[in-house]
């Protein structure tokens, strides 16, 4: 696959904010799964939910700040 010619065009600010907000909601849901799983005695599911929370928050931040 070849790279496109010219500079990379950034996404509009409103679009970046919207996608970051969606990522924040999903990260909160993953965090809720992690907490509920830990409280319910399911450490593997809790760790997986925590990893999902961190990864989603990371990508949401990249979307917002890097564009």
Buried (B, 14 or more C-beta within 10 A) or exposed (E): EEEEEEEEEEBEEEEBEBBBEEBBEBBEBBBEBBBEBBEEEBEEBBEBBBEBBBBBBEBBBEBBEEE
